[in-house]
Amino acid sequence: MSQRLEIRENIELEALNTLHVPARARYYAEAHSADDLVRSLDWAASEDQEVLILGGGSNLVLAGDFMGLVVRLAIRGRRWEHIEDHRATLVLGAGENWHEAVLYAARAGYRGIENLALIPGTAGAAPVQNIGAYGVELCDCLESVTALDRKTGELVILENAECRFAYRDSLFKQTPGRYVITEIRLGLSRLRPLVLGYRDLQEYLGDAPETALDPLQVAEAVMAIRRRKLPDPDIIPNAGSFFKNPVVDRATFESLRERNPDIVAYPQEQGVKLAAAWLIDQSGWKGFRNARVGVHNRQALVLINHSGGSGADILELAETIRQSVAERFGVTLEMEPGIVGSQR
């Protein structure tokens, strides 16, 4: 039985977003169960308050204060279901730490999400963005999600196909605010082939044959590579990759390659995916800093808040970078994080 729901007022959110930008919530509640979530939303509806659902705060830019109700999803729990032969389903509460869940599965010998180690955030946020890294996306192993449909007020189970997954996209991004994920189910296997095709992984693992590796070793390799390239948000505040890798048609790519023979790109079923980091680096932004915010000196996709910048400072820099890349390459970058709050 959940404890009585507590609605607090005028709560600072700086410690609840990985960019550590200052912002306040007019009202704030924590949902430790689906029942808490429903009661929070009912309260907001009765008070005519806008709602922001907050997970780990890792894919978010708070442009300013949020003048409604912030509901932090704190639904915990992980369990195994349908264990048979080499397969099992890992069920995670929306508030579970994603990276810890990856290690939990890998230590148990189950494969499927080890390439997604050290991605910040919660399990409930992972399907929204369809997180991915090193050749693996969440949709490759997600079986279903349980979510509160705010349109009907009912808990629904959405199977993988119903989630409309695409590159860094999903039904939950396409219909913002309608669904709040409370639980996810991942289909994992002890025999699933490891995904080792990315050059960084191959270089790190050396000549070790796949048969000699386990999912924990792959997760540890991914962790080492990410730590070498990406800043820890607890040390250098950031929101991870700030821009999506743009996908262009083949003709556009050939035109770009004619002018830029060393362009970094990855063929797709439809079009060609360009490396946004390369575009930003070539436009002169890697390592840039102003008085408050900047671009990481080892990964041009990561914007950093090195000296107490605001959300508006981050967004101003991001827009300047977008314009710079568009002017040089004719390619428009799309921001990954969501933007909320009224700018100060």
C-alpha positions in Angstrom: 0.0 0.0 0.0 1.4 3.4 -1.0 1.9 6.0 1.6 -0.2 9.2 1.4 0.8 11.2 -1.6 2.7 14.3 -0.7 2.5 17.4 -2.9 5.3 19.8 -2.1 5.8 23.3 -3.3 8.6 25.4 -4.7 11.1 22.6 -5.1 14.6 23.2 -6.6 15.3 20.8 -9.6 19.0 21.5 -10.1 20.0 18.2 -8.5 17.4 16.3 -10.5 18.7 17.1 -14.0 22.1 15.9 -15.3 22.8 19.3 -16.8 22.5 20.7 -13.3 20.8 23.9 -14.6 18.8 25.8 -11.9 15.0 25.6 -12.1 12.2 25.3 -9.7 8.9 23.3 -9.7 5.9 25.1 -8.4 4.6 21.7 -7.2 6.4 18.4 -6.9 5.5 14.8 -6.1 7.2 11.4 -6.2 5.3 8.4 -7.6 6.5 5.1 -6.1 3.7 3.1 -7.7 1.2 3.3 -10.5 -1.4 4.3 -7.9 0.8 7.2 -6.8 1.1 8.2 -10.5 -2.7 8.2 -11.0 -3.3 10.2 -7.8 -0.7 12.7 -8.9 -2.3 13.2 -12.2 -5.8 13.4 -10.7 -4.6 16.1 -8.4 -3.0 18.1 -11.3 -6.2 17.8 -13.2 -8.3 19.0 -10.3 -6.0 22.0 -9.8 -5.7 22.7 -13.6 -1.9 22.2 -13.5 0.4 21.2 -16.3 2.4 18.1 -15.6 6.1 17.2 -16.2 7.0 13.5 -15.7 10.6 13.3 -14.6 12.8 10.2 -14.7 16.6 10.5 -14.2 16.6 14.0 -15.8 19.3 12.9 -18.3 17.6 13.7 -21.6 16.1 17.0 -20.6 16.8 20.7 -20.8 15.0 22.8 -18.2 14.7 26.2 -19.9 13.4 27.7 -16.7 11.0 27.2 -13.9 8.2 24.7 -14.3 5.0 26.3 -13.2 2.9 23.1 -12.8 3.4 19.7 -11.1 6.6 17.8 -11.6 6.1 14.1 -10.9 9.3 12.1 -10.4 8.8 8.5 -11.4 10.3 6.4 -8.6 8.7 3.0 -9.3 11.4 0.5 -8.5 11.7 -3.3 -8.9 13.2 -5.9 -11.1 12.3 -9.5 -11.6 12.7 -12.4 -14.0 9.7 -13.9 -15.8 9.2 -16.7 -18.3 12.6 -18.3 -17.6 13.0 -21.3 -19.9 15.9 -22.9 -21.7 18.3 -20.0 -22.5 15.6 -17.2 -22.6 14.1 -15.0 -19.9 12.2 -11.8 -19.6 13.6 -9.1 -17.4 10.9 -6.8 -15.9 12.0 -3.4 -14.7 10.0 -0.7 -12.8 10.2 2.7 -14.6 12.3 4.2 -11.8 15.0 1.6 -12.0 18.5 2.9 -12.9 19.1 1.8 -16.4 22.9 1.2 -16.1 22.4 -0.9 -13.0 19.8 -3.0 -14.8 22.3 -3.6 -17.6 24.9 -4.9 -15.2 22.3 -7.0 -13.3 21.4 -8.8 -16.6 25.0 -9.1 -17.7 26.1 -10.6 -14.4 23.3 -13.2 -14.7 24.7 -14.1 -18.1 21.8 -12.8 -20.2 22.6 -11.0 -23.5 20.8 -8.2 -25.3 21.5 -4.9 -23.5 25.2 -5.1 -22.6 26.1 -2.6 -25.4 23.8 -0.1 -23.7 25.8 0.1 -20.5 26.5 3.4 -18.8 23.7 5.2 -20.6 22.3 7.6 -18.0 18.6 7.6 -17.0 15.9 5.3 -15.9 14.3 2.2 -17.4 11.0 4.0 -18.0 12.7 6.7 -20.1 14.7 4.2 -22.3 11.8 3.3 -24.7 10.8 7.0 -25.1 14.1 7.7 -26.8 14.7 4.2 -28.1 18.2 4.4 -26.6 21.0 2.9 -28.6 24.8 2.5 -28.7 27.4 0.4 -30.4 25.1 -1.3 -32.8 22.2 -2.0 -30.4 18.9 -0.3 -29.8 16.5 -0.9 -27.0 13.8 -2.0 -29.5 16.0 -5.0 -30.5 15.0 -6.7 -27.2 12.1 -4.8 -25.7 9.0 -7.1 -25.6 6.4 -4.7 -24.2 5.8 -1.8 -21.8 3.1 -1.1 -19.3 2.0 2.5 -19.4 -0.7 4.7 -18.1 -2.8 6.1 -21.0 -3.7 9.6 -19.8 -6.4 9.8 -22.5 -8.4 6.9 -21.0 -6.9 6.8 -17.5 -6.2 3.1 -17.9 -3.0 1.0 -17.6 -2.3 -0.6 -21.0 0.3 -3.0 -22.3 1.9 -2.0 -25.5 3.8 -4.7 -27.5 7.0 -3.8 -29.3 5.3 -3.2 -32.7 2.8 -0.9 -31.1 5.6 1.3 -29.8 6.4 2.5 -33.3 10.2 2.4 -32.7 12.6 4.2 -35.1 16.0 5.8 -34.7 15.8 7.7 -31.4 12.0 7.8 -31.8 8.9 6.0 -30.5 5.2 6.3 -30.1 5.9 8.0 -26.8 7.8 10.8 -28.5 5.3 11.0 -31.3 2.4 11.4 -28.8 4.0 13.5 -26.1 2.2 13.5 -22.8 -0.3 10.7 -23.6 1.5 7.7 -22.1 3.5 7.4 -18.9 5.6 4.2 -18.8 5.4 2.4 -15.5 7.2 -0.9 -16.4 9.2 -2.4 -19.2 9.9 -6.0 -20.3 13.1 -7.1 -22.0 13.5 -10.4 -23.8 17.1 -11.6 -23.2 19.0 -14.7 -24.0 22.1 -16.5 -22.9 22.8 -17.6 -26.5 22.0 -14.3 -28.3 25.0 -13.3 -30.5 27.1 -10.5 -29.1 27.2 -7.3 -31.2 30.8 -6.4 -31.6 30.9 -4.7 -35.0 31.7 -1.2 -33.9 35.4 -0.3 -34.4 35.8 1.0 -30.9 34.7 -2.3 -29.4 36.8 -4.3 -31.8 39.9 -2.3 -30.9 39.2 -2.6 -27.2 38.6 -6.3 -27.2 41.4 -7.1 -29.5 41.6 -10.5 -31.1 39.4 -12.2 -28.4 36.9 -14.5 -30.2 33.2 -14.0 -29.5 33.0 -17.5 -28.0 35.5 -16.4 -25.3 33.5 -13.3 -24.3 30.5 -13.0 -22.0 28.0 -10.1 -21.8 29.6 -8.6 -18.7 32.9 -8.3 -20.5 31.2 -6.5 -23.3 29.4 -4.2 -20.9 32.8 -3.5 -19.2 34.4 -2.7 -22.6 31.5 -0.3 -23.4 31.9 1.4 -20.0 35.6 1.9 -20.5 35.1 3.3 -24.0 32.3 5.6 -22.9 34.3 6.8 -19.9 37.3 7.6 -22.2 35.1 9.6 -24.5 32.2 11.0 -22.5 32.2 13.1 -19.3 30.5 11.8 -16.1 27.5 14.1 -15.5 28.2 14.0 -11.8 31.6 15.7 -12.5 30.9 17.7 -15.7 27.1 18.3 -16.0 25.8 17.2 -19.4 22.8 15.6 -21.0 24.7 13.0 -23.1 24.4 13.2 -26.9 22.7 16.5 -27.6 22.1 16.0 -31.3 20.8 13.1 -33.4 22.9 11.7 -36.2 21.0 13.1 -39.3 19.9 10.8 -42.1 20.1 12.1 -45.6 19.3 10.6 -49.0 22.0 9.0 -51.1 22.2 11.9 -53.6 22.7 14.4 -50.8 25.4 12.2 -49.2 27.3 11.8 -52.5 27.3 15.5 -53.0 28.6 16.0 -49.4 31.3 13.3 -49.9 32.4 14.9 -53.1 33.3 18.1 -51.2 34.3 16.3 -48.0 36.0 12.9 -48.8 36.6 12.1 -45.2 33.0 12.5 -44.1 32.0 10.0 -41.5 28.7 8.2 -42.4 26.9 4.9 -42.0 24.7 3.4 -44.8 21.1 2.7 -43.8 18.2 0.8 -45.4 16.9 4.2 -46.4 19.5 6.9 -46.9 22.8 7.5 -45.1 23.3 8.4 -41.5 25.9 11.1 -41.0 28.0 11.4 -37.8 26.7 14.6 -36.1 29.9 14.7 -34.0 32.0 14.9 -37.2 29.8 17.7 -38.6 30.1 19.7 -35.4 33.8 19.1 -35.1 34.5 20.2 -38.7 32.4 23.3 -38.0 34.9 24.2 -35.3 32.9 23.6 -32.1 34.7 20.7 -30.4 36.2 22.0 -27.2 34.5 25.4 -27.4 33.8 27.2 -24.1 32.2 30.4 -23.2 32.0 31.7 -19.6 29.3 29.2 -18.6 28.7 26.4 -21.1 30.6 24.7 -23.9 31.3 21.6 -26.0 33.2 18.7 -24.6 36.8 18.5 -25.9 36.6 14.7 -26.6 33.1 14.4 -27.9 31.5 17.1 -30.0 28.0 15.8 -29.4 28.1 16.6 -25.7 27.3 20.1 -24.5 28.6 20.8 -21.0 27.6 23.1 -18.2 31.0 23.9 -16.7 30.3 27.0 -14.8 26.7 27.3 -13.6 25.0 28.0 -16.9 21.2 28.1 -17.3 19.0 26.1 -19.6 18.8 29.2 -21.8 22.6 29.3 -22.1 22.6 25.7 -23.2 19.9 26.2 -25.8 21.5 29.4 -27.1 24.8 27.5 -27.8 22.9 24.5 -29.3 21.1 26.8 -31.7 24.3 28.5 -32.7 25.9 25.2 -33.5 22.9 24.1 -35.5 23.1 27.2 -37.6 26.8 26.8 -38.1 26.5 23.2 -39.3 23.6 24.1 -41.6 25.6 27.0 -43.2 28.6 24.8 -43.8 27.0 21.5 -44.8 23.4 22.3 -45.6 22.4 19.7 -43.0 20.0 20.5 -40.1 20.7 18.9 -36.8 17.9 17.9 -34.5 18.3 18.1 -30.7 17.8 14.9 -28.7 16.8 16.3 -25.3 13.3 17.5 -24.5 12.9 21.1 -23.6 10.5 22.2 -20.9 10.0 25.2 -18.5 9.5 28.9 -19.0 12.7 30.7 -19.8 13.7 33.2 -17.2 
